[in-house]
Each structure stands twice: as C-alpha cells, then as structure tokens.
Amino acid sequence: MYYVLIIGQFILIAMFAFSAYMKFSRNKTMVHHWEEYRYPMWFMFATASLELLGVLGLITAFWIPGLLKAAALLLAVLMIGAVHAHLFRAKHKPAMAVNALVMLAIAVVLLCV
C-alpha cells in the first residue's frame, strides 16, 4: 500500500503542477475553457494558487505525513469543482470531465489510506 501512496502522490504532483502552470501562464486553451465555464479570470488564478498549495502540501507530506490528507482533501474539492464546471457550467460532454474524475479518485484514495 505504501507504493500506491507514493505513486498517487507523484501523479497528483505532476498533474496539478502542470495545471497550475497552464493557468498562471494564461495558456490559450485554458483561458478558452474558463470563458466557457463563465468564471472570471481572477478565479482561474485563485484556482491555480490553490492547486500549487496542494502540490506543495503533497511534496511536504514526504517529510511531514500529516499534511497528506489536508493536501488530498484540497485537491479533491478542487476536482469536484472541475467536474461541476465541465458538466454543468460549460455543458461539455462527459469525456471532458474524465481527467478531473481520475484525479478526484486518486485524491480520495490518498484520503482513505
């Protein structure tokens, strides 16, 4: 189970670091998605900041294990919001929410271990 935890942490670190980078750099695709969600652009940067906080929590959890559950909970809540944004605000096809659902599942596994 230890290896599942480590692999899950690394997957979430990589995915959310990339996601935060895409938001902070105002990637055209990311900006287009946020326009489809009908959220203000400042909220994209707030979300990226929370993602980065989650990444830092996951990294720090290698030395301070108590932070793992807090970071995983934060990222799980963000992914619930992402699924909502894709399916209900932008009315995307369900396939667009698959990545968020996978990241949510990994975060929940980290919460439950």
Biopython code that builds the backbone (N, CA, C, O; Angstrom):
import numpy as np
from Bio.PDB.StructureBuilder import StructureBuilder

atoms = [
    (1, "MET", "N", (0.818, -1.193, 0.000)),
    (1, "MET", "CA", (0.000, 0.000, 0.000)),
    (1, "MET", "C", (0.864, 1.261, 0.000)),
    (1, "MET", "O", (0.458, 2.308, -0.504)),
    (2, "TYR", "N", (2.047, 1.141, 0.568)),
    (2, "TYR", "CA", (2.975, 2.267, 0.618)),
    (2, "TYR", "C", (3.283, 2.773, -0.792)),
    (2, "TYR", "O", (3.325, 3.979, -1.031)),
    (3, "TYR", "N", (3.498, 1.840, -1.723)),
    (3, "TYR", "CA", (3.849, 2.240, -3.082)),
    (3, "TYR", "C", (2.671, 2.898, -3.798)),
    (3, "TYR", "O", (2.866, 3.795, -4.619)),
    (4, "VAL", "N", (1.466, 2.461, -3.494)),
    (4, "VAL", "CA", (0.274, 3.097, -4.065)),
    (4, "VAL", "C", (0.213, 4.557, -3.627)),
    (4, "VAL", "O", (-0.103, 5.446, -4.417)),
    (5, "LEU", "N", (0.518, 4.782, -2.368)),
    (5, "LEU", "CA", (0.525, 6.134, -1.816)),
    (5, "LEU", "C", (1.548, 7.018, -2.531)),
    (5, "LEU", "O", (1.237, 8.138, -2.938)),
    (6, "ILE", "N", (2.754, 6.509, -2.676)),
    (6, "ILE", "CA", (3.836, 7.272, -3.318)),
    (6, "ILE", "C", (3.503, 7.555, -4.781)),
    (6, "ILE", "O", (3.667, 8.680, -5.253)),
    (7, "ILE", "N", (3.036, 6.538, -5.493)),
    (7, "ILE", "CA", (2.697, 6.719, -6.905)),
    (7, "ILE", "C", (1.558, 7.726, -7.044)),
    (7, "ILE", "O", (1.598, 8.595, -7.915)),
    (8, "GLY", "N", (0.549, 7.609, -6.190)),
    (8, "GLY", "CA", (-0.561, 8.563, -6.215)),
    (8, "GLY", "C", (-0.094, 9.984, -5.958)),
    (8, "GLY", "O", (-0.529, 10.919, -6.629)),
    (9, "GLN", "N", (0.796, 10.143, -4.983)),
    (9, "GLN", "CA", (1.339, 11.478, -4.703)),
    (9, "GLN", "C", (2.060, 12.042, -5.920)),
    (9, "GLN", "O", (1.852, 13.199, -6.287)),
    (10, "PHE", "N", (2.905, 11.232, -6.543)),
    (10, "PHE", "CA", (3.668, 11.724, -7.693)),
    (10, "PHE", "C", (2.758, 12.069, -8.870)),
    (10, "PHE", "O", (2.996, 13.056, -9.567)),
    (11, "ILE", "N", (1.723, 11.269, -9.095)),
    (11, "ILE", "CA", (0.791, 11.572, -10.183)),
    (11, "ILE", "C", (0.100, 12.909, -9.925)),
    (11, "ILE", "O", (0.027, 13.756, -10.815)),
    (12, "LEU", "N", (-0.402, 13.093, -8.714)),
    (12, "LEU", "CA", (-1.090, 14.350, -8.398)),
    (12, "LEU", "C", (-0.139, 15.541, -8.440)),
    (12, "LEU", "O", (-0.510, 16.615, -8.916)),
    (13, "ILE", "N", (1.076, 15.361, -7.947)),
    (13, "ILE", "CA", (2.063, 16.448, -8.001)),
    (13, "ILE", "C", (2.291, 16.874, -9.446)),
    (13, "ILE", "O", (2.262, 18.064, -9.758)),
    (14, "ALA", "N", (2.517, 15.904, -10.325)),
    (14, "ALA", "CA", (2.793, 16.220, -11.732)),
    (14, "ALA", "C", (1.588, 16.872, -12.407)),
    (14, "ALA", "O", (1.730, 17.889, -13.085)),
    (15, "MET", "N", (0.419, 16.295, -12.223)),
    (15, "MET", "CA", (-0.771, 16.804, -12.906)),
    (15, "MET", "C", (-1.158, 18.209, -12.433)),
    (15, "MET", "O", (-1.482, 19.077, -13.243)),
    (16, "PHE", "N", (-1.121, 18.420, -11.125)),
    (16, "PHE", "CA", (-1.539, 19.726, -10.616)),
    (16, "PHE", "C", (-0.466, 20.792, -10.810)),
    (16, "PHE", "O", (-0.796, 21.968, -10.964)),
    (17, "ALA", "N", (0.800, 20.414, -10.808)),
    (17, "ALA", "CA", (1.851, 21.388, -11.120)),
    (17, "ALA", "C", (1.690, 21.860, -12.562)),
    (17, "ALA", "O", (1.807, 23.051, -12.851)),
    (18, "PHE", "N", (1.423, 20.918, -13.463)),
    (18, "PHE", "CA", (1.207, 21.265, -14.865)),
    (18, "PHE", "C", (-0.045, 22.129, -15.025)),
    (18, "PHE", "O", (-0.034, 23.121, -15.753)),
    (19, "SER", "N", (-1.110, 21.747, -14.346)),
    (19, "SER", "CA", (-2.359, 22.502, -14.429)),
    (19, "SER", "C", (-2.181, 23.932, -13.918)),
    (19, "SER", "O", (-2.662, 24.880, -14.540)),
    (20, "ALA", "N", (-1.494, 24.086, -12.794)),
    (20, "ALA", "CA", (-1.249, 25.425, -12.247)),
    (20, "ALA", "C", (-0.402, 26.249, -13.216)),
    (20, "ALA", "O", (-0.667, 27.432, -13.426)),
    (21, "TYR", "N", (0.609, 25.623, -13.802)),
    (21, "TYR", "CA", (1.453, 26.315, -14.780)),
    (21, "TYR", "C", (0.613, 26.812, -15.960)),
    (21, "TYR", "O", (0.758, 27.953, -16.399)),
    (22, "MET", "N", (-0.265, 25.946, -16.465)),
    (22, "MET", "CA", (-1.099, 26.316, -17.612)),
    (22, "MET", "C", (-2.006, 27.507, -17.272)),
    (22, "MET", "O", (-2.243, 28.373, -18.113)),
    (23, "LYS", "N", (-2.499, 27.540, -16.060)),
    (23, "LYS", "CA", (-3.365, 28.651, -15.653)),
    (23, "LYS", "C", (-2.553, 29.933, -15.450)),
    (23, "LYS", "O", (-2.932, 30.996, -15.942)),
    (24, "PHE", "N", (-1.440, 29.828, -14.727)),
    (24, "PHE", "CA", (-0.622, 31.016, -14.469)),
    (24, "PHE", "C", (-0.048, 31.610, -15.754)),
    (24, "PHE", "O", (0.132, 32.824, -15.849)),
    (25, "SER", "N", (0.241, 30.761, -16.743)),
    (25, "SER", "CA", (0.823, 31.246, -17.998)),
    (25, "SER", "C", (-0.243, 31.719, -18.991)),
    (25, "SER", "O", (0.075, 32.125, -20.109)),
    (26, "ARG", "N", (-1.492, 31.663, -18.574)),
    (26, "ARG", "CA", (-2.610, 32.096, -19.417)),
    (26, "ARG", "C", (-2.619, 31.376, -20.763)),
    (26, "ARG", "O", (-2.799, 31.991, -21.814)),
    (27, "ASN", "N", (-2.423, 30.079, -20.708)),
    (27, "ASN", "CA", (-2.472, 29.255, -21.912)),
    (27, "ASN", "C", (-3.807, 29.489, -22.626)),
    (27, "ASN", "O", (-4.858, 29.549, -21.987)),
    (28, "LYS", "N", (-3.756, 29.619, -23.948)),
    (28, "LYS", "CA", (-4.960, 29.956, -24.718)),
    (28, "LYS", "C", (-6.088, 28.950, -24.498)),
    (28, "LYS", "O", (-7.248, 29.332, -24.341)),
    (29, "THR", "N", (-5.746, 27.686, -24.488)),
    (29, "THR", "CA", (-6.766, 26.657, -24.280)),
    (29, "THR", "C", (-7.394, 26.782, -22.900)),
    (29, "THR", "O", (-8.608, 26.646, -22.747)),
    (30, "MET", "N", (-6.564, 27.041, -21.898)),
    (30, "MET", "CA", (-7.070, 27.172, -20.533)),
    (30, "MET", "C", (-7.976, 28.398, -20.413)),
    (30, "MET", "O", (-9.036, 28.330, -19.792)),
    (31, "VAL", "N", (-7.563, 29.507, -21.003)),
    (31, "VAL", "CA", (-8.385, 30.724, -20.968)),
    (31, "VAL", "C", (-9.718, 30.469, -21.671)),
    (31, "VAL", "O", (-10.766, 30.905, -21.197)),
    (32, "HIS", "N", (-9.675, 29.765, -22.796)),
    (32, "HIS", "CA", (-10.904, 29.437, -23.526)),
    (32, "HIS", "C", (-11.850, 28.609, -22.652)),
    (32, "HIS", "O", (-13.054, 28.862, -22.616)),
    (33, "HIS", "N", (-11.300, 27.626, -21.954)),
    (33, "HIS", "CA", (-12.129, 26.809, -21.062)),
    (33, "HIS", "C", (-12.767, 27.667, -19.972)),
    (33, "HIS", "O", (-13.953, 27.522, -19.675)),
    (34, "TRP", "N", (-11.980, 28.556, -19.382)),
    (34, "TRP", "CA", (-12.526, 29.391, -18.306)),
    (34, "TRP", "C", (-13.608, 30.320, -18.828)),
    (34, "TRP", "O", (-14.558, 30.633, -18.111)),
    (35, "GLU", "N", (-13.474, 30.758, -20.060)),
    (35, "GLU", "CA", (-14.542, 31.562, -20.657)),
    (35, "GLU", "C", (-15.800, 30.713, -20.835)),
    (35, "GLU", "O", (-16.913, 31.198, -20.632)),
    (36, "GLU", "N", (-15.623, 29.443, -21.215)),
    (36, "GLU", "CA", (-16.770, 28.541, -21.344)),
    (36, "GLU", "C", (-17.434, 28.273, -19.990)),
    (36, "GLU", "O", (-18.653, 28.121, -19.908)),
    (37, "TYR", "N", (-16.630, 28.218, -18.944)),
    (37, "TYR", "CA", (-17.189, 27.993, -17.599)),
    (37, "TYR", "C", (-17.934, 29.224, -17.088)),
    (37, "TYR", "O", (-18.729, 29.134, -16.152)),
    (38, "ARG", "N", (-17.672, 30.368, -17.705)),
    (38, "ARG", "CA", (-18.259, 31.646, -17.292)),
    (38, "ARG", "C", (-17.807, 32.054, -15.886)),
    (38, "ARG", "O", (-18.579, 32.605, -15.101)),
    (39, "TYR", "N", (-16.548, 31.771, -15.597)),
    (39, "TYR", "CA", (-15.937, 32.231, -14.348)),
    (39, "TYR", "C", (-15.036, 33.413, -14.682)),
    (39, "TYR", "O", (-14.491, 33.463, -15.785)),
    (40, "PRO", "N", (-14.860, 34.360, -13.774)),
    (40, "PRO", "CA", (-13.936, 35.474, -14.026)),
    (40, "PRO", "C", (-12.486, 34.976, -14.046)),
    (40, "PRO", "O", (-12.153, 33.969, -13.420)),
    (41, "MET", "N", (-11.647, 35.688, -14.764)),
    (41, "MET", "CA", (-10.247, 35.264, -14.904)),
    (41, "MET", "C", (-9.504, 35.259, -13.571)),
    (41, "MET", "O", (-8.600, 34.445, -13.381)),
    (42, "TRP", "N", (-9.860, 36.140, -12.651)),
    (42, "TRP", "CA", (-9.169, 36.131, -11.358)),
    (42, "TRP", "C", (-9.392, 34.795, -10.653)),
    (42, "TRP", "O", (-8.542, 34.346, -9.884)),
    (43, "PHE", "N", (-10.532, 34.163, -10.915)),
    (43, "PHE", "CA", (-10.828, 32.879, -10.285)),
    (43, "PHE", "C", (-9.914, 31.782, -10.829)),
    (43, "PHE", "O", (-9.607, 30.822, -10.124)),
    (44, "MET", "N", (-9.480, 31.923, -12.085)),
    (44, "MET", "CA", (-8.532, 30.969, -12.658)),
    (44, "MET", "C", (-7.209, 31.037, -11.896)),
    (44, "MET", "O", (-6.596, 30.008, -11.612)),
    (45, "PHE", "N", (-6.775, 32.254, -11.568)),
    (45, "PHE", "CA", (-5.520, 32.408, -10.833)),
    (45, "PHE", "C", (-5.670, 31.971, -9.379)),
    (45, "PHE", "O", (-4.728, 31.438, -8.792)),
    (46, "ALA", "N", (-6.834, 32.190, -8.800)),
    (46, "ALA", "CA", (-7.087, 31.707, -7.436)),
    (46, "ALA", "C", (-7.060, 30.180, -7.411)),
    (46, "ALA", "O", (-6.507, 29.575, -6.493)),
    (47, "THR", "N", (-7.660, 29.566, -8.426)),
    (47, "THR", "CA", (-7.656, 28.106, -8.519)),
    (47, "THR", "C", (-6.235, 27.586, -8.705)),
    (47, "THR", "O", (-5.845, 26.603, -8.075)),
    (48, "ALA", "N", (-5.462, 28.239, -9.566)),
    (48, "ALA", "CA", (-4.070, 27.834, -9.777)),
    (48, "ALA", "C", (-3.271, 27.949, -8.484)),
    (48, "ALA", "O", (-2.427, 27.101, -8.195)),
    (49, "SER", "N", (-3.533, 28.983, -7.716)),
    (49, "SER", "CA", (-2.837, 29.152, -6.429)),
    (49, "SER", "C", (-3.184, 28.020, -5.468)),
    (49, "SER", "O", (-2.310, 27.508, -4.769)),
    (50, "LEU", "N", (-4.454, 27.630, -5.432)),
    (50, "LEU", "CA", (-4.863, 26.515, -4.573)),
    (50, "LEU", "C", (-4.259, 25.195, -5.056)),
    (50, "LEU", "O", (-3.873, 24.351, -4.247)),
    (51, "GLU", "N", (-4.181, 25.023, -6.381)),
    (51, "GLU", "CA", (-3.532, 23.820, -6.920)),
    (51, "GLU", "C", (-2.067, 23.777, -6.502)),
    (51, "GLU", "O", (-1.558, 22.731, -6.098)),
    (52, "LEU", "N", (-1.402, 24.908, -6.602)),
    (52, "LEU", "CA", (0.004, 24.979, -6.205)),
    (52, "LEU", "C", (0.160, 24.708, -4.710)),
    (52, "LEU", "O", (1.109, 24.041, -4.297)),
    (53, "LEU", "N", (-0.751, 25.214, -3.909)),
    (53, "LEU", "CA", (-0.735, 24.932, -2.475)),
    (53, "LEU", "C", (-0.890, 23.430, -2.224)),
    (53, "LEU", "O", (-0.212, 22.867, -1.364)),
    (54, "GLY", "N", (-1.778, 22.791, -2.972)),
    (54, "GLY", "CA", (-1.942, 21.343, -2.861)),
    (54, "GLY", "C", (-0.685, 20.590, -3.253)),
    (54, "GLY", "O", (-0.305, 19.619, -2.597)),
    (55, "VAL", "N", (-0.037, 21.037, -4.325)),
    (55, "VAL", "CA", (1.224, 20.418, -4.762)),
    (55, "VAL", "C", (2.282, 20.551, -3.672)),
    (55, "VAL", "O", (2.964, 19.581, -3.340)),
    (56, "LEU", "N", (2.418, 21.751, -3.119)),
    (56, "LEU", "CA", (3.404, 21.958, -2.052)),
    (56, "LEU", "C", (3.079, 21.093, -0.836)),
    (56, "LEU", "O", (3.981, 20.572, -0.180)),
    (57, "GLY", "N", (1.787, 20.945, -0.540)),
    (57, "GLY", "CA", (1.383, 20.073, 0.560)),
    (57, "GLY", "C", (1.748, 18.623, 0.305)),
    (57, "GLY", "O", (2.212, 17.929, 1.210)),
    (58, "LEU", "N", (1.540, 18.158, -0.927)),
    (58, "LEU", "CA", (1.888, 16.775, -1.265)),
    (58, "LEU", "C", (3.393, 16.548, -1.199)),
    (58, "LEU", "O", (3.844, 15.496, -0.748)),
    (59, "ILE", "N", (4.163, 17.522, -1.643)),
    (59, "ILE", "CA", (5.626, 17.392, -1.583)),
    (59, "ILE", "C", (6.090, 17.402, -0.133)),
    (59, "ILE", "O", (6.901, 16.569, 0.269)),
    (60, "THR", "N", (5.578, 18.339, 0.646)),
    (60, "THR", "CA", (5.961, 18.447, 2.054)),
    (60, "THR", "C", (5.544, 17.207, 2.840)),
    (60, "THR", "O", (6.177, 16.857, 3.837)),
    (61, "ALA", "N", (4.480, 16.544, 2.390)),
    (61, "ALA", "CA", (3.981, 15.347, 3.088)),
    (61, "ALA", "C", (4.982, 14.197, 3.078)),
    (61, "ALA", "O", (4.851, 13.263, 3.869)),
    (62, "PHE", "N", (5.974, 14.248, 2.200)),
    (62, "PHE", "CA", (7.024, 13.221, 2.240)),
    (62, "PHE", "C", (7.812, 13.320, 3.542)),
    (62, "PHE", "O", (8.342, 12.318, 4.020)),
    (63, "TRP", "N", (7.895, 14.514, 4.118)),
    (63, "TRP", "CA", (8.615, 14.728, 5.373)),
    (63, "TRP", "C", (7.674, 14.936, 6.557)),
    (63, "TRP", "O", (8.003, 14.603, 7.696)),
    (64, "ILE", "N", (6.505, 15.487, 6.268)),
    (64, "ILE", "CA", (5.504, 15.720, 7.316)),
    (64, "ILE", "C", (4.219, 15.008, 6.871)),
    (64, "ILE", "O", (3.343, 15.629, 6.269)),
    (65, "PRO", "N", (4.107, 13.705, 7.166)),
    (65, "PRO", "CA", (2.993, 12.900, 6.653)),
    (65, "PRO", "C", (1.604, 13.435, 6.995)),
    (65, "PRO", "O", (0.641, 13.160, 6.279)),
    (66, "GLY", "N", (1.494, 14.187, 8.070)),
    (66, "GLY", "CA", (0.197, 14.732, 8.451)),
    (66, "GLY", "C", (-0.405, 15.680, 7.423)),
    (66, "GLY", "O", (-1.612, 15.921, 7.441)),
    (67, "LEU", "N", (0.407, 16.215, 6.538)),
    (67, "LEU", "CA", (-0.090, 17.139, 5.514)),
    (67, "LEU", "C", (-0.743, 16.427, 4.333)),
    (67, "LEU", "O", (-1.444, 17.054, 3.538)),
    (68, "LEU", "N", (-0.514, 15.127, 4.218)),
    (68, "LEU", "CA", (-1.016, 14.390, 3.056)),
    (68, "LEU", "C", (-2.533, 14.489, 2.939)),
    (68, "LEU", "O", (-3.056, 14.800, 1.869)),
    (69, "LYS", "N", (-3.227, 14.229, 4.015)),
    (69, "LYS", "CA", (-4.692, 14.232, 3.963)),
    (69, "LYS", "C", (-5.248, 15.634, 3.694)),
    (69, "LYS", "O", (-6.231, 15.778, 2.968)),
    (70, "ALA", "N", (-4.636, 16.650, 4.264)),
    (70, "ALA", "CA", (-5.095, 18.023, 4.019)),
    (70, "ALA", "C", (-4.913, 18.394, 2.548)),
    (70, "ALA", "O", (-5.811, 18.972, 1.934)),
    (71, "ALA", "N", (-3.756, 18.063, 1.988)),
    (71, "ALA", "CA", (-3.492, 18.375, 0.577)),
    (71, "ALA", "C", (-4.425, 17.580, -0.332)),
    (71, "ALA", "O", (-4.963, 18.118, -1.300)),
    (72, "ALA", "N", (-4.614, 16.299, -0.020)),
    (72, "ALA", "CA", (-5.503, 15.462, -0.831)),
    (72, "ALA", "C", (-6.942, 15.966, -0.760)),
    (72, "ALA", "O", (-7.653, 15.951, -1.765)),
    (73, "LEU", "N", (-7.372, 16.409, 0.410)),
    (73, "LEU", "CA", (-8.728, 16.947, 0.557)),
    (73, "LEU", "C", (-8.898, 18.217, -0.275)),
    (73, "LEU", "O", (-9.906, 18.380, -0.962)),
    (74, "LEU", "N", (-7.926, 19.107, -0.216)),
    (74, "LEU", "CA", (-7.977, 20.334, -1.013)),
    (74, "LEU", "C", (-8.102, 20.000, -2.497)),
    (74, "LEU", "O", (-8.943, 20.568, -3.193)),
    (75, "LEU", "N", (-7.270, 19.084, -2.980)),
    (75, "LEU", "CA", (-7.287, 18.739, -4.399)),
    (75, "LEU", "C", (-8.580, 18.017, -4.776)),
    (75, "LEU", "O", (-9.084, 18.198, -5.884)),
    (76, "ALA", "N", (-9.120, 17.206, -3.876)),
    (76, "ALA", "CA", (-10.397, 16.531, -4.144)),
    (76, "ALA", "C", (-11.520, 17.557, -4.301)),
    (76, "ALA", "O", (-12.349, 17.444, -5.203)),
    (77, "VAL", "N", (-11.540, 18.548, -3.427)),
    (77, "VAL", "CA", (-12.567, 19.599, -3.518)),
    (77, "VAL", "C", (-12.417, 20.367, -4.833)),
    (77, "VAL", "O", (-13.412, 20.681, -5.485)),
    (78, "LEU", "N", (-11.190, 20.665, -5.217)),
    (78, "LEU", "CA", (-10.964, 21.349, -6.495)),
    (78, "LEU", "C", (-11.471, 20.510, -7.664)),
    (78, "LEU", "O", (-12.031, 21.051, -8.618)),
    (79, "MET", "N", (-11.280, 19.196, -7.597)),
    (79, "MET", "CA", (-11.720, 18.330, -8.693)),
    (79, "MET", "C", (-13.235, 18.177, -8.731)),
    (79, "MET", "O", (-13.812, 18.006, -9.805)),
    (80, "ILE", "N", (-13.874, 18.236, -7.592)),
    (80, "ILE", "CA", (-15.344, 18.256, -7.593)),
    (80, "ILE", "C", (-15.815, 19.523, -8.310)),
    (80, "ILE", "O", (-16.760, 19.485, -9.098)),
    (81, "GLY", "N", (-15.153, 20.635, -8.029)),
    (81, "GLY", "CA", (-15.470, 21.884, -8.724)),
    (81, "GLY", "C", (-15.189, 21.801, -10.212)),
    (81, "GLY", "O", (-15.938, 22.356, -11.017)),
    (82, "ALA", "N", (-14.114, 21.113, -10.589)),
    (82, "ALA", "CA", (-13.771, 20.973, -12.009)),
    (82, "ALA", "C", (-14.824, 20.148, -12.747)),
    (82, "ALA", "O", (-15.222, 20.494, -13.859)),
    (83, "VAL", "N", (-15.270, 19.067, -12.129)),
    (83, "VAL", "CA", (-16.318, 18.241, -12.743)),
    (83, "VAL", "C", (-17.589, 19.074, -12.917)),
    (83, "VAL", "O", (-18.230, 19.025, -13.966)),
    (84, "HIS", "N", (-17.945, 19.826, -11.896)),
    (84, "HIS", "CA", (-19.120, 20.704, -11.980)),
    (84, "HIS", "C", (-18.964, 21.718, -13.113)),
    (84, "HIS", "O", (-19.898, 21.940, -13.884)),
    (85, "ALA", "N", (-17.794, 22.327, -13.212)),
    (85, "ALA", "CA", (-17.563, 23.330, -14.257)),
    (85, "ALA", "C", (-17.702, 22.719, -15.649)),
    (85, "ALA", "O", (-18.332, 23.306, -16.528)),
    (86, "HIS", "N", (-17.119, 21.545, -15.845)),
    (86, "HIS", "CA", (-17.192, 20.896, -17.160)),
    (86, "HIS", "C", (-18.624, 20.504, -17.519)),
    (86, "HIS", "O", (-19.106, 20.812, -18.609)),
    (87, "LEU", "N", (-19.293, 19.827, -16.598)),
    (87, "LEU", "CA", (-20.586, 19.232, -16.931)),
    (87, "LEU", "C", (-21.764, 20.196, -16.838)),
    (87, "LEU", "O", (-22.694, 20.117, -17.640)),
    (88, "PHE", "N", (-21.732, 21.102, -15.868)),
    (88, "PHE", "CA", (-22.905, 21.931, -15.628)),
    (88, "PHE", "C", (-22.748, 23.381, -16.073)),
    (88, "PHE", "O", (-23.713, 23.988, -16.538)),
    (89, "ARG", "N", (-21.571, 23.935, -15.942)),
    (89, "ARG", "CA", (-21.392, 25.332, -16.351)),
    (89, "ARG", "C", (-21.101, 25.429, -17.842)),
    (89, "ARG", "O", (-21.725, 26.223, -18.547)),
    (90, "ALA", "N", (-20.147, 24.616, -18.332)),
    (90, "ALA", "CA", (-19.787, 24.675, -19.749)),
    (90, "ALA", "C", (-20.607, 23.694, -20.585)),
    (90, "ALA", "O", (-20.626, 23.779, -21.813)),
    (91, "LYS", "N", (-21.278, 22.769, -19.916)),
    (91, "LYS", "CA", (-22.083, 21.749, -20.592)),
    (91, "LYS", "C", (-21.256, 20.944, -21.594)),
    (91, "LYS", "O", (-21.719, 20.626, -22.689)),
    (92, "HIS", "N", (-20.026, 20.623, -21.197)),
    (92, "HIS", "CA", (-19.170, 19.774, -22.019)),
    (92, "HIS", "C", (-19.702, 18.348, -22.014)),
    (92, "HIS", "O", (-20.520, 17.975, -21.173)),
    (93, "LYS", "N", (-19.225, 17.567, -22.960)),
    (93, "LYS", "CA", (-19.533, 16.137, -22.961)),
    (93, "LYS", "C", (-18.843, 15.509, -21.753)),
    (93, "LYS", "O", (-17.805, 16.001, -21.312)),
    (94, "PRO", "N", (-19.406, 14.430, -21.213)),
    (94, "PRO", "CA", (-18.809, 13.792, -20.028)),
    (94, "PRO", "C", (-17.337, 13.420, -20.192)),
    (94, "PRO", "O", (-16.599, 13.396, -19.207)),
    (95, "ALA", "N", (-16.902, 13.134, -21.403)),
    (95, "ALA", "CA", (-15.495, 12.771, -21.625)),
    (95, "ALA", "C", (-14.543, 13.882, -21.191)),
    (95, "ALA", "O", (-13.402, 13.613, -20.816)),
    (96, "MET", "N", (-15.008, 15.126, -21.239)),
    (96, "MET", "CA", (-14.151, 16.249, -20.836)),
    (96, "MET", "C", (-13.858, 16.241, -19.335)),
    (96, "MET", "O", (-12.886, 16.850, -18.889)),
    (97, "ALA", "N", (-14.689, 15.557, -18.563)),
    (97, "ALA", "CA", (-14.511, 15.526, -17.110)),
    (97, "ALA", "C", (-13.731, 14.304, -16.639)),
    (97, "ALA", "O", (-13.494, 14.150, -15.441)),
    (98, "VAL", "N", (-13.330, 13.437, -17.557)),
    (98, "VAL", "CA", (-12.655, 12.190, -17.165)),
    (98, "VAL", "C", (-11.365, 12.465, -16.401)),
    (98, "VAL", "O", (-11.121, 11.839, -15.370)),
    (99, "ASN", "N", (-10.544, 13.375, -16.879)),
    (99, "ASN", "CA", (-9.279, 13.676, -16.196)),
    (99, "ASN", "C", (-9.539, 14.146, -14.764)),
    (99, "ASN", "O", (-8.872, 13.700, -13.831)),
    (100, "ALA", "N", (-10.504, 15.043, -14.596)),
    (100, "ALA", "CA", (-10.832, 15.534, -13.256)),
    (100, "ALA", "C", (-11.341, 14.397, -12.374)),
    (100, "ALA", "O", (-11.023, 14.345, -11.186)),
    (101, "LEU", "N", (-12.127, 13.490, -12.944)),
    (101, "LEU", "CA", (-12.636, 12.354, -12.169)),
    (101, "LEU", "C", (-11.512, 11.408, -11.747)),
    (101, "LEU", "O", (-11.529, 10.873, -10.639)),
    (102, "VAL", "N", (-10.540, 11.205, -12.630)),
    (102, "VAL", "CA", (-9.394, 10.348, -12.284)),
    (102, "VAL", "C", (-8.573, 10.997, -11.171)),
    (102, "VAL", "O", (-8.173, 10.324, -10.221)),
    (103, "MET", "N", (-8.323, 12.299, -11.283)),
    (103, "MET", "CA", (-7.568, 12.996, -10.233)),
    (103, "MET", "C", (-8.347, 12.997, -8.916)),
    (103, "MET", "O", (-7.755, 12.885, -7.842)),
    (104, "LEU", "N", (-9.666, 13.122, -8.999)),
    (104, "LEU", "CA", (-10.511, 13.036, -7.805)),
    (104, "LEU", "C", (-10.382, 11.656, -7.168)),
    (104, "LEU", "O", (-10.246, 11.542, -5.950)),
    (105, "ALA", "N", (-10.424, 10.615, -7.984)),
    (105, "ALA", "CA", (-10.308, 9.248, -7.459)),
    (105, "ALA", "C", (-8.966, 9.031, -6.765)),
    (105, "ALA", "O", (-8.913, 8.425, -5.694)),
    (106, "ILE", "N", (-7.891, 9.518, -7.363)),
    (106, "ILE", "CA", (-6.566, 9.363, -6.745)),
    (106, "ILE", "C", (-6.512, 10.127, -5.424)),
    (106, "ILE", "O", (-5.984, 9.623, -4.433)),
    (107, "ALA", "N", (-7.055, 11.337, -5.412)),
    (107, "ALA", "CA", (-7.064, 12.126, -4.174)),
    (107, "ALA", "C", (-7.875, 11.421, -3.086)),
    (107, "ALA", "O", (-7.485, 11.432, -1.919)),
    (108, "VAL", "N", (-8.992, 10.812, -3.457)),
    (108, "VAL", "CA", (-9.814, 10.087, -2.482)),
    (108, "VAL", "C", (-9.065, 8.870, -1.950)),
    (108, "VAL", "O", (-9.144, 8.564, -0.761)),
    (109, "VAL", "N", (-8.341, 8.178, -2.823)),
    (109, "VAL", "CA", (-7.525, 7.040, -2.362)),
    (109, "VAL", "C", (-6.510, 7.519, -1.331)),
    (109, "VAL", "O", (-6.325, 6.875, -0.299)),
    (110, "LEU", "N", (-5.852, 8.643, -1.602)),
    (110, "LEU", "CA", (-4.881, 9.177, -0.641)),
    (110, "LEU", "C", (-5.554, 9.573, 0.671)),
    (110, "LEU", "O", (-4.951, 9.469, 1.740)),
    (111, "LEU", "N", (-6.785, 10.020, 0.588)),
    (111, "LEU", "CA", (-7.526, 10.377, 1.805)),
    (111, "LEU", "C", (-7.875, 9.148, 2.640)),
    (111, "LEU", "O", (-7.907, 9.208, 3.869)),
    (112, "CYS", "N", (-8.134, 8.047, 1.964)),
    (112, "CYS", "CA", (-8.630, 6.847, 2.650)),
    (112, "CYS", "C", (-7.529, 5.917, 3.143)),
    (112, "CYS", "O", (-7.803, 4.991, 3.906)),
    (113, "VAL", "N", (-6.309, 6.144, 2.729)),
    (113, "VAL", "CA", (-5.209, 5.237, 3.125)),
    (113, "VAL", "C", (-4.657, 5.648, 4.472)),
    (113, "VAL", "O", (-3.731, 5.015, 4.979)),
]
sb = StructureBuilder()
sb.init_structure("model")
sb.init_model(0)
sb.init_chain("A")
sb.init_seg("    ")
for serial, (resi, resn, name, xyz) in enumerate(atoms, 1):
    if name == "N":
        sb.init_residue(resn, " ", resi, " ")
    sb.init_atom(name, np.array(xyz, "f"), 0.0, 1.0, " ", f" {name:<3s}", serial, name[0])
structure = sb.get_structure()
